[in-house]
Amino acid sequence: MRDAYHEELDSLTDKLVEMTRLVRSAISRATTALLDSDLQLAESVISRDAEVNAVFADIEASIFELMARQQPVAVDLRSVITALRMGTDLERMGDLAVHVAKVARLRHPDSAIPPQIRSTILEMGQIAENIVTKAGSCVATRDVDSALELDQDDDAMDRLHRRLFRNILSKDWEHGVEPAIDITLIGRYYERYADHAVRVAQDVVYLVTGSRPEKS
């Protein structure tokens, strides 16, 4: 009976790792859709968000059943609580990828990204992919040291976010208000995506140690 119980707990981890793969694919495709003004790719990001939501719904249902049947305590309770928190953050990351894709769809066939911003958006997309890949690895391995390193990636994302604002506020900005609003929103989506990935990593630290990492 206990073996089956712990298999169910392990299954939660597997589902969370699957969510990291799905939201990584989503932000990768959303970035490409944004930079290439690819309507079909943007639509695929939007429609496939249902897969992320379905995995999260499965996680929620499993957690509620485990709580009702097993009444977990101590480390097992911590596993269940953190699984729910991680799933919530990952589901939100999928939503943020959808928001990026919707900007691409809204401006199609034009590009929402002016030429001088393209390299920054590309780099933000790459950091987003890297950070969720690392978060997924931390969830799978429960590697506390690796989880703590995600703050550095988040710092890099924050620097790029600030660079976007400098571009928009520069006297050389010649694209008007609407593109500035698009860029402001897009930058916020990537920045929040990274923040949620860091929260997933922080939950790994909490799961393993029972304590949350101090904010730097």
Z-matrix of the N, CA and C atoms (Angstrom, degrees):
N
C 1 1.463
C 2 1.523 1 110.46
N 3 1.373 2 116.22 1 -44.40
C 4 1.450 3 119.71 2 178.97
C 5 1.518 4 111.63 3 -66.74
N 6 1.337 5 117.27 4 -35.72
C 7 1.458 6 119.63 5 177.59
C 8 1.524 7 110.59 6 -61.52
N 9 1.316 8 116.96 7 -43.25
C 10 1.469 9 121.18 8 178.90
C 11 1.527 10 109.99 9 -63.26
N 12 1.313 11 115.88 10 -38.53
C 13 1.458 12 121.41 11 179.63
C 14 1.526 13 110.67 12 -61.64
N 15 1.314 14 116.37 13 -47.65
C 16 1.457 15 119.54 14 -178.70
C 17 1.521 16 112.08 15 -72.43
N 18 1.308 17 117.18 16 -26.14
C 19 1.461 18 119.70 17 172.04
C 20 1.534 19 110.15 18 -64.18
N 21 1.325 20 116.34 19 -37.50
C 22 1.464 21 120.35 20 177.43
C 23 1.523 22 110.74 21 -66.34
N 24 1.333 23 116.94 22 -39.22
C 25 1.462 24 120.19 23 176.31
C 26 1.533 25 110.76 24 -63.86
N 27 1.328 26 116.03 25 -42.47
C 28 1.464 27 119.98 26 177.63
C 29 1.525 28 111.10 27 -63.44
N 30 1.326 29 116.12 28 -34.22
C 31 1.461 30 120.28 29 178.66
C 32 1.530 31 111.49 30 -63.23
N 33 1.326 32 116.09 31 -34.17
C 34 1.467 33 119.30 32 176.01
C 35 1.524 34 110.68 33 -60.48
N 36 1.327 35 115.94 34 -43.10
C 37 1.465 36 120.21 35 178.07
C 38 1.521 37 110.99 36 -60.88
N 39 1.329 38 116.62 37 -44.19
C 40 1.461 39 120.83 38 179.27
C 41 1.531 40 111.30 39 -59.65
N 42 1.325 41 115.60 40 -41.17
C 43 1.469 42 119.42 41 -179.94
C 44 1.522 43 111.93 42 -68.17
N 45 1.329 44 116.43 43 -36.51
C 46 1.461 45 119.81 44 177.16
C 47 1.520 46 111.11 45 -65.85
N 48 1.314 47 116.75 46 -41.54
C 49 1.467 48 120.31 47 177.16
C 50 1.528 49 110.08 48 -62.19
N 51 1.325 50 116.36 49 -39.65
C 52 1.463 51 120.01 50 176.84
C 53 1.525 52 110.66 51 -62.10
N 54 1.325 53 117.19 52 -39.06
C 55 1.462 54 119.99 53 176.87
C 56 1.527 55 111.28 54 -62.08
N 57 1.336 56 117.49 55 -39.92
C 58 1.463 57 119.11 56 178.52
C 59 1.527 58 110.76 57 -62.42
N 60 1.317 59 116.53 58 -37.20
C 61 1.477 60 119.68 59 178.46
C 62 1.534 61 110.59 60 -65.73
N 63 1.321 62 115.54 61 -41.63
C 64 1.465 63 119.67 62 -178.57
C 65 1.523 64 111.82 63 -66.38
N 66 1.321 65 116.84 64 -43.60
C 67 1.466 66 118.27 65 -177.63
C 68 1.530 67 111.21 66 -76.16
N 69 1.328 68 117.27 67 -24.25
C 70 1.468 69 119.00 68 172.24
C 71 1.522 70 110.14 69 -66.38
N 72 1.320 71 116.24 70 -46.77
C 73 1.460 72 120.23 71 177.37
C 74 1.531 73 110.90 72 -59.79
N 75 1.318 74 116.25 73 -39.51
C 76 1.466 75 120.71 74 -178.05
C 77 1.526 76 111.42 75 -63.61
N 78 1.334 77 117.54 76 -47.01
C 79 1.469 78 119.14 77 -177.86
C 80 1.522 79 110.66 78 -70.86
N 81 1.330 80 117.57 79 -32.33
C 82 1.467 81 120.77 80 176.67
C 83 1.527 82 110.52 81 -63.50
N 84 1.325 83 115.87 82 -48.75
C 85 1.469 84 119.75 83 -178.93
C 86 1.527 85 111.74 84 -69.31
N 87 1.327 86 116.59 85 -34.64
C 88 1.462 87 119.90 86 178.49
C 89 1.526 88 110.86 87 -65.40
N 90 1.323 89 116.91 88 -40.18
C 91 1.467 90 120.85 89 178.20
C 92 1.520 91 110.87 90 -63.54
N 93 1.310 92 116.35 91 -44.33
C 94 1.469 93 120.20 92 178.40
C 95 1.519 94 110.57 93 -63.68
N 96 1.323 95 117.35 94 -43.54
C 97 1.465 96 121.02 95 178.57
C 98 1.523 97 110.87 96 -60.25
N 99 1.312 98 116.25 97 -39.16
C 100 1.463 99 121.33 98 -179.30
C 101 1.526 100 111.28 99 -67.48
N 102 1.323 101 116.50 100 -46.36
C 103 1.460 102 120.66 101 -176.39
C 104 1.523 103 112.63 102 -74.94
N 105 1.330 104 117.30 103 -32.60
C 106 1.467 105 121.49 104 -176.83
C 107 1.521 106 113.09 105 -99.04
N 108 1.328 107 116.61 106 -1.03
C 109 1.468 108 121.35 107 -175.63
C 110 1.531 109 110.41 108 52.58
N 111 1.330 110 114.67 109 50.33
C 112 1.466 111 122.09 110 -175.37
C 113 1.531 112 108.77 111 -98.62
N 114 1.317 113 115.71 112 101.33
C 115 1.458 114 120.59 113 -175.61
C 116 1.527 115 111.67 114 -65.66
N 117 1.321 116 117.34 115 -42.87
C 118 1.460 117 120.71 116 -178.17
C 119 1.525 118 111.08 117 -61.83
N 120 1.317 119 115.82 118 -41.29
C 121 1.461 120 119.43 119 179.73
C 122 1.532 121 110.59 120 -67.97
N 123 1.318 122 116.43 121 -40.19
C 124 1.467 123 119.86 122 177.61
C 125 1.528 124 110.49 123 -60.44
N 126 1.314 125 116.53 124 -43.74
C 127 1.468 126 120.46 125 179.43
C 128 1.525 127 111.27 126 -63.17
N 129 1.319 128 116.98 127 -34.60
C 130 1.465 129 119.63 128 -179.62
C 131 1.526 130 110.91 129 -68.22
N 132 1.329 131 116.56 130 -37.04
C 133 1.466 132 119.76 131 176.70
C 134 1.526 133 110.04 132 -62.25
N 135 1.323 134 115.51 133 -44.37
C 136 1.463 135 120.90 134 -177.39
C 137 1.528 136 110.95 135 -65.54
N 138 1.321 137 116.41 136 -46.44
C 139 1.468 138 119.64 137 -176.04
C 140 1.528 139 112.24 138 -71.25
N 141 1.325 140 116.94 139 -34.02
C 142 1.467 141 119.87 140 -176.06
C 143 1.530 142 113.15 141 -82.43
N 144 1.322 143 117.15 142 -1.61
C 145 1.467 144 118.89 143 174.06
C 146 1.529 145 110.73 144 -62.09
N 147 1.319 146 116.23 145 -23.15
C 148 1.467 147 120.12 146 177.08
C 149 1.528 148 111.21 147 -60.16
N 150 1.341 149 117.67 148 -29.54
C 151 1.468 150 120.47 149 178.16
C 152 1.526 151 110.39 150 -66.54
N 153 1.325 152 116.37 151 -42.69
C 154 1.464 153 120.74 152 178.02
C 155 1.530 154 109.73 153 -61.71
N 156 1.326 155 115.24 154 -45.98
C 157 1.466 156 119.77 155 -178.91
C 158 1.529 157 111.75 156 -63.05
N 159 1.328 158 116.14 157 -36.06
C 160 1.465 159 120.08 158 -179.03
C 161 1.530 160 110.83 159 -67.27
N 162 1.342 161 117.04 160 -41.24
C 163 1.470 162 119.60 161 178.45
C 164 1.523 163 109.87 162 -65.36
N 165 1.322 164 116.25 163 -41.23
C 166 1.467 165 118.66 164 178.87
C 167 1.523 166 111.49 165 -64.26
N 168 1.316 167 116.52 166 -40.81
C 169 1.472 168 119.68 167 177.57
C 170 1.524 169 110.66 168 -61.35
N 171 1.326 170 116.40 169 -37.27
C 172 1.466 171 121.01 170 177.75
C 173 1.527 172 110.49 171 -65.60
N 174 1.336 173 116.31 172 -41.00
C 175 1.466 174 120.68 173 177.42
C 176 1.524 175 110.24 174 -62.15
N 177 1.323 176 116.85 175 -46.61
C 178 1.464 177 120.77 176 179.31
C 179 1.526 178 111.34 177 -58.66
N 180 1.321 179 116.03 178 -45.84
C 181 1.464 180 120.06 179 -178.49
C 182 1.530 181 110.74 180 -63.20
N 183 1.332 182 116.30 181 -40.86
C 184 1.471 183 120.35 182 179.46
C 185 1.520 184 110.98 183 -64.84
N 186 1.334 185 115.82 184 -39.78
C 187 1.463 186 120.08 185 -179.40
C 188 1.524 187 110.62 186 -65.83
N 189 1.305 188 116.92 187 -45.76
C 190 1.466 189 119.91 188 -179.35
C 191 1.532 190 110.78 189 -62.08
N 192 1.323 191 116.04 190 -38.11
C 193 1.464 192 119.95 191 179.31
C 194 1.530 193 110.72 192 -68.35
N 195 1.337 194 116.06 193 -42.06
C 196 1.459 195 119.80 194 178.39
C 197 1.529 196 111.47 195 -63.18
N 198 1.318 197 115.73 196 -42.06
C 199 1.463 198 119.57 197 179.58
C 200 1.524 199 111.03 198 -62.35
N 201 1.322 200 115.45 199 -40.55
C 202 1.465 201 119.78 200 -177.77
C 203 1.530 202 112.01 201 -72.15
N 204 1.330 203 117.23 202 -41.12
C 205 1.468 204 120.62 203 -173.95
C 206 1.523 205 113.21 204 -85.69
N 207 1.338 206 116.40 205 -39.34
C 208 1.468 207 119.60 206 -169.50
C 209 1.529 208 114.03 207 -106.10
N 210 1.322 209 116.67 208 -19.86
C 211 1.465 210 121.11 209 -177.26
C 212 1.532 211 110.66 210 45.95
N 213 1.329 212 117.48 211 62.85
C 214 1.470 213 121.06 212 -174.83
C 215 1.526 214 112.64 213 -62.58
N 216 1.327 215 115.21 214 149.37
C 217 1.461 216 122.19 215 178.29
C 218 1.530 217 108.39 216 -132.30
N 219 1.341 218 115.13 217 168.59
C 220 1.460 219 123.07 218 174.59
C 221 1.533 220 111.54 219 52.73
N 222 1.333 221 117.27 220 -129.14
C 223 1.458 222 121.21 221 -175.00
C 224 1.523 223 111.53 222 -62.67
N 225 1.329 224 117.43 223 -37.24
C 226 1.458 225 120.53 224 179.35
C 227 1.532 226 111.15 225 -63.43
N 228 1.315 227 116.70 226 -40.13
C 229 1.459 228 120.10 227 177.65
C 230 1.522 229 110.37 228 -65.06
N 231 1.320 230 115.45 229 -40.18
C 232 1.467 231 119.80 230 177.60
C 233 1.527 232 110.45 231 -62.17
N 234 1.320 233 117.25 232 -38.81
C 235 1.466 234 121.21 233 178.11
C 236 1.519 235 111.48 234 -61.46
N 237 1.320 236 115.86 235 -43.10
C 238 1.462 237 120.34 236 -178.38
C 239 1.529 238 110.80 237 -68.00
N 240 1.330 239 115.96 238 -44.44
C 241 1.464 240 119.89 239 -178.82
C 242 1.524 241 111.10 240 -63.63
N 243 1.338 242 116.36 241 -45.57
C 244 1.461 243 118.85 242 -178.61
C 245 1.527 244 111.32 243 -68.70
N 246 1.312 245 118.25 244 -32.67
C 247 1.466 246 120.48 245 176.71
C 248 1.526 247 110.69 246 -60.82
N 249 1.323 248 116.26 247 -41.22
C 250 1.460 249 119.84 248 179.01
C 251 1.522 250 110.69 249 -67.16
N 252 1.322 251 117.06 250 -41.58
C 253 1.465 252 120.64 251 179.19
C 254 1.528 253 110.85 252 -64.93
N 255 1.334 254 116.06 253 -44.93
C 256 1.462 255 119.83 254 179.13
C 257 1.524 256 111.20 255 -61.38
N 258 1.329 257 115.48 256 -44.89
C 259 1.459 258 119.42 257 179.81
C 260 1.517 259 111.83 258 -59.90
N 261 1.317 260 116.39 259 -39.49
C 262 1.463 261 120.72 260 178.58
C 263 1.523 262 110.87 261 -63.25
N 264 1.338 263 116.86 262 -44.45
C 265 1.466 264 120.03 263 178.83
C 266 1.529 265 111.39 264 -65.07
N 267 1.307 266 117.14 265 -41.79
C 268 1.465 267 120.07 266 -179.49
C 269 1.519 268 111.72 267 -67.17
N 270 1.320 269 116.46 268 -37.43
C 271 1.468 270 119.74 269 177.00
C 272 1.523 271 109.87 270 -62.55
N 273 1.323 272 116.31 271 -39.35
C 274 1.457 273 120.69 272 178.35
C 275 1.523 274 110.76 273 -66.59
N 276 1.328 275 117.69 274 -36.26
C 277 1.463 276 121.18 275 177.11
C 278 1.524 277 110.99 276 -61.83
N 279 1.333 278 115.72 277 -39.10
C 280 1.459 279 119.01 278 175.15
C 281 1.517 280 111.73 279 -61.84
N 282 1.328 281 116.82 280 -40.24
C 283 1.468 282 121.24 281 177.97
C 284 1.524 283 111.12 282 -62.55
N 285 1.325 284 116.53 283 -39.88
C 286 1.467 285 120.29 284 -179.29
C 287 1.526 286 111.12 285 -66.84
N 288 1.322 287 117.27 286 -37.27
C 289 1.469 288 119.98 287 174.31
C 290 1.529 289 110.52 288 -62.19
N 291 1.323 290 116.13 289 -38.65
C 292 1.466 291 120.72 290 176.77
C 293 1.522 292 110.30 291 -62.84
N 294 1.319 293 117.83 292 -41.31
C 295 1.469 294 120.50 293 178.93
C 296 1.530 295 111.07 294 -59.82
N 297 1.336 296 116.67 295 -41.17
C 298 1.466 297 120.33 296 177.10
C 299 1.525 298 109.91 297 -61.93
N 300 1.322 299 116.21 298 -45.15
C 301 1.465 300 120.67 299 -179.70
C 302 1.532 301 111.38 300 -62.96
N 303 1.312 302 117.05 301 -35.31
C 304 1.462 303 120.38 302 -178.94
C 305 1.527 304 111.54 303 -68.67
N 306 1.331 305 117.28 304 -31.61
C 307 1.467 306 119.39 305 174.36
C 308 1.526 307 109.59 306 -66.17
N 309 1.336 308 116.22 307 -42.62
C 310 1.466 309 119.73 308 177.10
C 311 1.522 310 110.57 309 -59.55
N 312 1.329 311 117.05 310 -43.06
C 313 1.466 312 121.24 311 179.82
C 314 1.520 313 111.55 312 -65.90
N 315 1.316 314 116.13 313 -40.28
C 316 1.459 315 120.75 314 -177.57
C 317 1.521 316 111.75 315 -62.64
N 318 1.320 317 117.41 316 -38.85
C 319 1.471 318 120.68 317 -175.21
C 320 1.525 319 113.66 318 -92.53
N 321 1.321 320 117.57 319 -7.47
C 322 1.468 321 120.93 320 178.07
C 323 1.541 322 110.24 321 -57.48
N 324 1.342 323 119.28 322 138.20
C 325 1.478 324 128.60 323 8.10
C 326 1.523 325 114.59 324 -86.13
N 327 1.337 326 117.14 325 -1.06
C 328 1.461 327 119.01 326 176.12
C 329 1.522 328 109.76 327 -79.06
N 330 1.315 329 115.50 328 166.28
C 331 1.457 330 121.03 329 176.18
C 332 1.519 331 108.97 330 -96.58
N 333 1.322 332 116.08 331 139.22
C 334 1.461 333 120.70 332 176.47
C 335 1.525 334 111.51 333 -78.63
N 336 1.335 335 117.15 334 -8.03
C 337 1.465 336 121.34 335 -171.32
C 338 1.529 337 110.65 336 -111.63
N 339 1.323 338 118.89 337 110.32
C 340 1.469 339 121.46 338 174.54
C 341 1.526 340 110.96 339 -61.59
N 342 1.326 341 117.57 340 153.78
C 343 1.472 342 121.16 341 -174.89
C 344 1.527 343 114.32 342 -53.71
N 345 1.344 344 118.13 343 -41.49
C 346 1.463 345 119.29 344 -175.63
C 347 1.522 346 113.31 345 -72.67
N 348 1.352 347 116.87 346 -8.50
C 349 1.460 348 121.17 347 -179.79
C 350 1.524 349 112.04 348 -100.66
N 351 1.316 350 116.44 349 -15.09
C 352 1.464 351 121.02 350 -170.73
C 353 1.533 352 112.75 351 -57.21
N 354 1.322 353 116.58 352 -44.78
C 355 1.470 354 118.75 353 -176.61
C 356 1.529 355 111.16 354 -64.95
N 357 1.333 356 116.77 355 -34.90
C 358 1.462 357 120.17 356 179.20
C 359 1.526 358 110.54 357 -68.46
N 360 1.327 359 116.98 358 -43.68
C 361 1.468 360 120.66 359 179.08
C 362 1.528 361 110.14 360 -64.52
N 363 1.324 362 116.85 361 -41.12
C 364 1.464 363 120.34 362 177.99
C 365 1.520 364 110.17 363 -59.63
N 366 1.330 365 116.57 364 -43.91
C 367 1.463 366 120.02 365 -179.36
C 368 1.528 367 111.17 366 -67.39
N 369 1.321 368 117.42 367 -37.82
C 370 1.468 369 120.46 368 177.15
C 371 1.525 370 110.38 369 -62.86
N 372 1.330 371 116.07 370 -41.05
C 373 1.462 372 119.60 371 177.29
C 374 1.513 373 112.34 372 -63.03
N 375 1.333 374 116.11 373 -39.80
C 376 1.466 375 120.15 374 179.20
C 377 1.527 376 111.60 375 -66.29
N 378 1.333 377 116.31 376 -41.14
C 379 1.461 378 119.53 377 178.01
C 380 1.527 379 110.19 378 -64.87
N 381 1.337 380 116.44 379 -41.10
C 382 1.465 381 119.81 380 178.45
C 383 1.527 382 110.99 381 -59.08
N 384 1.326 383 116.69 382 -43.68
C 385 1.465 384 120.18 383 177.99
C 386 1.531 385 111.50 384 -63.23
N 387 1.322 386 115.73 385 -44.49
C 388 1.469 387 119.57 386 -178.37
C 389 1.523 388 111.44 387 -64.39
N 390 1.317 389 116.06 388 -41.74
C 391 1.461 390 118.64 389 -173.98
C 392 1.526 391 111.19 390 -70.20
N 393 1.336 392 117.41 391 -36.14
C 394 1.471 393 118.09 392 178.74
C 395 1.529 394 110.65 393 -75.87
N 396 1.319 395 117.34 394 -29.90
C 397 1.467 396 119.83 395 173.95
C 398 1.523 397 110.43 396 -62.88
N 399 1.333 398 115.90 397 -44.81
C 400 1.464 399 120.24 398 178.16
C 401 1.529 400 111.18 399 -65.17
N 402 1.324 401 115.92 400 -39.64
C 403 1.465 402 119.19 401 178.77
C 404 1.521 403 110.36 402 -62.08
N 405 1.321 404 116.97 403 -41.91
C 406 1.463 405 120.63 404 177.98
C 407 1.515 406 112.35 405 -62.01
N 408 1.330 407 115.99 406 -40.34
C 409 1.457 408 119.99 407 177.82
C 410 1.528 409 110.94 408 -64.74
N 411 1.338 410 116.06 409 -39.01
C 412 1.475 411 120.03 410 178.58
C 413 1.525 412 111.02 411 -64.58
N 414 1.331 413 116.16 412 -40.53
C 415 1.464 414 120.03 413 178.70
C 416 1.533 415 110.05 414 -62.28
N 417 1.330 416 115.90 415 -42.57
C 418 1.464 417 120.57 416 -176.55
C 419 1.526 418 112.23 417 -70.16
N 420 1.339 419 116.44 418 -38.43
C 421 1.473 420 120.16 419 -172.51
C 422 1.527 421 113.44 420 -102.83
N 423 1.339 422 116.34 421 -14.67
C 424 1.475 423 122.22 422 -175.04
C 425 1.526 424 110.82 423 56.66
N 426 1.328 425 114.72 424 42.78
C 427 1.465 426 122.07 425 -179.48
C 428 1.526 427 108.81 426 -86.82
N 429 1.321 428 116.43 427 105.29
C 430 1.461 429 121.48 428 -176.49
C 431 1.526 430 111.40 429 -66.40
N 432 1.335 431 117.62 430 -42.65
C 433 1.463 432 120.27 431 -178.10
C 434 1.528 433 111.00 432 -60.44
N 435 1.322 434 116.41 433 -44.32
C 436 1.466 435 119.86 434 178.50
C 437 1.523 436 111.22 435 -65.70
N 438 1.320 437 115.94 436 -37.25
C 439 1.468 438 119.75 437 179.53
C 440 1.524 439 110.90 438 -62.12
N 441 1.320 440 116.78 439 -39.81
C 442 1.456 441 120.68 440 -179.31
C 443 1.528 442 112.19 441 -68.45
N 444 1.328 443 117.39 442 -23.33
C 445 1.465 444 121.09 443 -178.47
C 446 1.531 445 113.14 444 -75.10
N 447 1.320 446 117.25 445 -14.90
C 448 1.457 447 119.34 446 -177.22
C 449 1.525 448 113.04 447 -64.42
N 450 1.324 449 116.59 448 -22.34
C 451 1.465 450 119.78 449 176.77
C 452 1.526 451 111.58 450 -57.97
N 453 1.334 452 116.95 451 -33.95
C 454 1.461 453 120.24 452 -179.20
C 455 1.528 454 110.78 453 -65.86
N 456 1.335 455 116.62 454 -40.93
C 457 1.462 456 120.28 455 177.03
C 458 1.530 457 110.53 456 -64.78
N 459 1.324 458 115.53 457 -38.27
C 460 1.460 459 119.56 458 179.03
C 461 1.523 460 110.62 459 -65.84
N 462 1.329 461 117.30 460 -36.74
C 463 1.463 462 120.61 461 176.48
C 464 1.531 463 110.57 462 -61.95
N 465 1.322 464 116.31 463 -40.01
C 466 1.469 465 120.34 464 178.27
C 467 1.526 466 110.70 465 -64.06
N 468 1.325 467 116.53 466 -40.29
C 469 1.466 468 119.98 467 177.40
C 470 1.529 469 110.66 468 -63.91
N 471 1.313 470 116.50 469 -41.10
C 472 1.464 471 120.35 470 179.24
C 473 1.531 472 111.18 471 -62.68
N 474 1.324 473 116.78 472 -38.41
C 475 1.473 474 119.86 473 178.08
C 476 1.526 475 111.05 474 -63.47
N 477 1.315 476 116.65 475 -42.07
C 478 1.465 477 120.31 476 178.14
C 479 1.529 478 111.00 477 -66.09
N 480 1.322 479 116.13 478 -37.77
C 481 1.462 480 120.62 479 177.48
C 482 1.528 481 110.05 480 -60.00
N 483 1.318 482 116.91 481 -43.40
C 484 1.465 483 120.55 482 177.91
C 485 1.523 484 111.28 483 -66.19
N 486 1.346 485 116.47 484 -35.10
C 487 1.466 486 119.53 485 177.91
C 488 1.523 487 111.23 486 -62.18
N 489 1.327 488 116.67 487 -38.81
C 490 1.464 489 119.70 488 177.17
C 491 1.520 490 111.25 489 -57.76
N 492 1.317 491 115.99 490 -44.83
C 493 1.464 492 119.82 491 -179.28
C 494 1.526 493 110.82 492 -64.60
N 495 1.317 494 117.41 493 -38.25
C 496 1.462 495 119.28 494 178.10
C 497 1.521 496 110.96 495 -62.44
N 498 1.335 497 116.74 496 -38.67
C 499 1.463 498 120.46 497 177.78
C 500 1.520 499 111.66 498 -64.55
N 501 1.322 500 115.77 499 -45.94
C 502 1.466 501 120.35 500 -177.46
C 503 1.530 502 111.20 501 -64.77
N 504 1.335 503 116.80 502 -37.66
C 505 1.464 504 121.33 503 -176.61
C 506 1.525 505 113.28 504 -87.41
N 507 1.324 506 115.41 505 -4.17
C 508 1.457 507 119.42 506 -179.82
C 509 1.529 508 111.07 507 -66.89
N 510 1.318 509 115.77 508 148.48
C 511 1.470 510 120.61 509 177.36
C 512 1.526 511 111.35 510 -66.74
N 513 1.352 512 115.83 511 -16.02
C 514 1.471 513 120.20 512 179.31
C 515 1.528 514 112.89 513 -84.92
N 516 1.343 515 117.38 514 -5.41
C 517 1.461 516 120.53 515 -179.43
C 518 1.529 517 109.38 516 -67.26
N 519 1.321 518 116.50 517 122.91
C 520 1.457 519 120.41 518 -173.12
C 521 1.529 520 112.79 519 -127.03
N 522 1.330 521 116.85 520 17.59
C 523 1.464 522 120.04 521 -172.98
C 524 1.521 523 113.53 522 -103.40
N 525 1.320 524 117.35 523 -0.24
C 526 1.456 525 119.21 524 174.45
C 527 1.518 526 114.02 525 85.88
N 528 1.337 527 114.05 526 -173.40
C 529 1.456 528 121.55 527 -171.68
C 530 1.527 529 112.29 528 -77.68
N 531 1.337 530 117.25 529 -44.53
C 532 1.471 531 119.89 530 -174.17
C 533 1.525 532 112.40 531 -60.01
N 534 1.338 533 119.37 532 -49.45
C 535 1.468 534 118.77 533 176.35
C 536 1.524 535 112.58 534 -62.45
N 537 1.338 536 117.00 535 -33.41
C 538 1.465 537 119.40 536 178.13
C 539 1.524 538 110.60 537 -63.51
N 540 1.328 539 116.82 538 -39.64
C 541 1.465 540 120.83 539 177.59
C 542 1.534 541 110.20 540 -65.24
N 543 1.345 542 116.12 541 -44.63
C 544 1.469 543 119.89 542 177.72
C 545 1.526 544 111.29 543 -56.09
N 546 1.337 545 115.95 544 -48.13
C 547 1.457 546 121.05 545 -177.57
C 548 1.525 547 110.86 546 -64.51
N 549 1.324 548 116.25 547 -39.14
C 550 1.468 549 120.14 548 178.36
C 551 1.529 550 110.76 549 -60.93
N 552 1.327 551 115.90 550 -45.74
C 553 1.466 552 120.01 551 179.62
C 554 1.522 553 111.53 552 -66.06
N 555 1.326 554 116.42 553 -44.95
C 556 1.461 555 120.26 554 -178.42
C 557 1.525 556 110.76 555 -61.58
N 558 1.322 557 116.27 556 -44.40
C 559 1.463 558 119.98 557 178.39
C 560 1.518 559 111.61 558 -58.81
N 561 1.321 560 114.96 559 -40.35
C 562 1.468 561 119.80 560 179.09
C 563 1.523 562 110.91 561 -66.13
N 564 1.327 563 117.57 562 -38.06
C 565 1.466 564 120.11 563 179.61
C 566 1.525 565 111.00 564 -62.58
N 567 1.330 566 116.97 565 -45.35
C 568 1.468 567 119.87 566 179.39
C 569 1.530 568 111.35 567 -66.27
N 570 1.312 569 115.83 568 -41.48
C 571 1.464 570 119.88 569 -179.28
C 572 1.527 571 111.06 570 -62.93
N 573 1.323 572 116.90 571 -42.33
C 574 1.459 573 120.81 572 179.03
C 575 1.533 574 111.00 573 -69.38
N 576 1.324 575 117.12 574 -36.59
C 577 1.465 576 121.70 575 176.91
C 578 1.529 577 109.59 576 -55.68
N 579 1.336 578 115.94 577 -47.99
C 580 1.467 579 120.14 578 179.72
C 581 1.525 580 111.19 579 -64.84
N 582 1.332 581 116.98 580 -39.37
C 583 1.467 582 120.31 581 178.85
C 584 1.529 583 111.39 582 -59.13
N 585 1.330 584 116.44 583 -42.96
C 586 1.466 585 119.84 584 179.71
C 587 1.537 586 111.22 585 -65.81
N 588 1.335 587 116.93 586 -36.85
C 589 1.464 588 119.85 587 177.55
C 590 1.528 589 110.57 588 -63.77
N 591 1.329 590 116.70 589 -39.15
C 592 1.462 591 120.50 590 177.59
C 593 1.522 592 110.15 591 -64.29
N 594 1.324 593 116.86 592 -38.84
C 595 1.466 594 119.72 593 178.27
C 596 1.534 595 111.07 594 -63.71
N 597 1.321 596 116.86 595 -36.73
C 598 1.469 597 119.76 596 175.47
C 599 1.534 598 109.36 597 -60.74
N 600 1.331 599 116.32 598 -45.63
C 601 1.466 600 120.31 599 179.79
C 602 1.531 601 111.02 600 -63.56
N 603 1.322 602 116.67 601 -38.88
C 604 1.465 603 119.68 602 177.99
C 605 1.526 604 111.52 603 -63.64
N 606 1.319 605 115.90 604 -33.80
C 607 1.465 606 119.15 605 177.09
C 608 1.527 607 111.30 606 -68.96
N 609 1.325 608 116.59 607 -31.04
C 610 1.468 609 119.08 608 174.28
C 611 1.531 610 109.78 609 -63.18
N 612 1.325 611 116.05 610 -44.11
C 613 1.469 612 120.29 611 177.94
C 614 1.528 613 110.24 612 -59.65
N 615 1.324 614 116.00 613 -45.22
C 616 1.468 615 120.17 614 179.45
C 617 1.524 616 111.52 615 -62.87
N 618 1.322 617 116.01 616 -40.68
C 619 1.456 618 120.55 617 -179.45
C 620 1.524 619 111.21 618 -60.70
N 621 1.325 620 116.03 619 -43.33
C 622 1.458 621 120.60 620 -175.17
C 623 1.525 622 112.25 621 -79.64
N 624 1.331 623 116.99 622 -40.91
C 625 1.462 624 120.63 623 -171.32
C 626 1.520 625 114.27 624 -103.17
N 627 1.323 626 116.78 625 -21.04
C 628 1.462 627 119.60 626 -174.96
C 629 1.506 628 113.51 627 83.60
N 630 1.347 629 116.74 628 0.99
C 631 1.458 630 121.81 629 179.56
C 632 1.520 631 109.27 630 -129.99
N 633 1.322 632 115.54 631 150.37
C 634 1.450 633 120.17 632 177.35
C 635 1.527 634 109.45 633 -91.76
N 636 1.340 635 117.45 634 143.10
C 637 1.475 636 119.38 635 179.78
C 638 1.513 637 110.68 636 -64.19
N 639 1.336 638 114.29 637 145.54
C 640 1.459 639 118.48 638 177.25
C 641 1.516 640 109.74 639 -71.89
N 642 1.339 641 114.85 640 144.02
C 643 1.455 642 119.58 641 179.02
C 644 1.513 643 109.08 642 -73.06
N 645 1.345 644 113.44 643 135.37
C 646 1.468 645 117.80 644 179.51
C 647 1.501 646 110.31 645 -85.18
